Amino acid sequence: MTTKPSEIPKDEEFMLLKTVLIFITEYVLPAYFFGSVAFLLWVIYHRIFH
């Protein structure tokens, strides 16, 4: 299989971008969501019990 040299960096760049997007959606978004929910619960808890 022969490919032009100009096509290889584009494919690698696309794969890297896809990996980063998967990483963000798999780890960063759930962590951010969990953190914001925990923060909201903490704020509500302190408003009620203080």
C-alpha positions in Angstrom: 0.0 0.0 0.0 1.5 3.3 -1.1 0.5 6.7 0.2 1.7 10.1 -0.6 3.9 11.7 2.1 1.5 14.6 2.4 -1.4 12.4 3.5 0.4 10.8 6.4 0.6 13.8 8.8 -3.1 14.6 8.1 -4.2 11.1 9.1 -2.1 11.2 12.2 -3.4 14.6 13.1 -7.0 13.4 12.6 -6.3 10.3 14.8 -4.8 12.5 17.5 -7.8 14.9 17.4 -10.2 11.9 17.6 -8.3 10.5 20.5 -8.4 13.9 22.3 -12.1 14.2 21.6 -12.8 10.7 22.9 -10.7 11.5 26.0 -12.6 14.7 26.7 -16.0 13.1 26.3 -15.1 9.9 28.3 -13.2 11.5 31.2 -13.3 15.3 31.3 -17.1 15.8 30.8 -18.2 13.2 33.4 -15.6 14.5 35.9 -16.8 18.1 35.3 -20.4 17.1 35.6 -19.8 15.1 38.8 -17.8 18.0 40.2 -20.5 20.6 39.5 -23.2 18.4 40.9 -21.2 17.8 44.1 -20.5 21.5 44.4 -24.2 22.3 44.0 -25.1 19.7 46.6 -22.5 21.2 48.9 -23.8 24.7 48.5 -27.4 23.6 49.1 -26.3 21.6 52.2 -24.6 24.7 53.7 -27.5 26.9 52.9 -29.9 24.6 54.7 -27.8 23.6 57.7 -26.1 26.9 58.5 
